[in-house]
Amino acid sequence: MSPTTLGVIGTGMVGLGAARRAVDAGLNVVLSNSRGPETLAGLVAELGERARAATPAEAASAGDLVLASLPLAAYEKLPRAELAGKTVIDPMNYAPRTDFEIPVLDSDELTSSQMVQRHLVDARVVKALHNIGPKQLMELFRPAGASDRTALPLSGDDPDGKKEVADLLDDLGFDSVDLGTLADSWRSEPNSPLYAIPYVGRPPSGLTVREFVAWVQQAPGVPVPAAQVSELAADAVRGPAGFRM
């Protein structure tokens, strides 16, 4: 059964993009951020009657599924008690900096989603919606069976949680490809062949990191079928964790 309500914790580009697509697809959305529900009044008015604002704990409780779209550095702020028993979609990506490094990720001891799962011990964490930009999410959705329907990867340790997320992606207009467990989620993380580039095409050469990010955020979407997702995942070679150029 498809979910009727998506809880969203964090209203940056990823959270907002997913919320827009969910509302357009006929789902209800409960939005939250660290600044309080009152700061989301304009966004809720824009999204319409299917959206409402709440605290992160309230969004976690209300969601049939919950999108945890915080910066990875803030993952320990996710409300563990309210997320217990929930399927939690993890779109967070590691981007190491000189002032932000996580040794268990740098050593490839864990993937970032395994780390999140260890924090949300009673939830079902599924890595998804982490390798496509919000602009492409709004452009590439198609009805089921369309010849140019795009597929998105997902990874998780719980089969029921993965089925829930696959059903959600279907509602949003995308096929899904199961890459395996959270330990396998590196195959679609930053610096893998599946991260961002297939959905936008090859960027111009010589871009700085800032220019590359800006280009990806504005690039037209390129459909990526399920077979291509599977091939790119199979070809991935594990390197240093996190977004690096």
Beta strands, then each sheet from edge to edge (+ up, - down):
strand 1: 5-9
strand 2: 28-32
strand 3: 51-53
strand 4: 65-68
strand 5: 87-90
strand 6: 124-127
strand 7: 151-156
strand 8: 175-178
sheet 1: 3+ 2+ 1+ 4+ 5+ 6+ 7- 8-
end
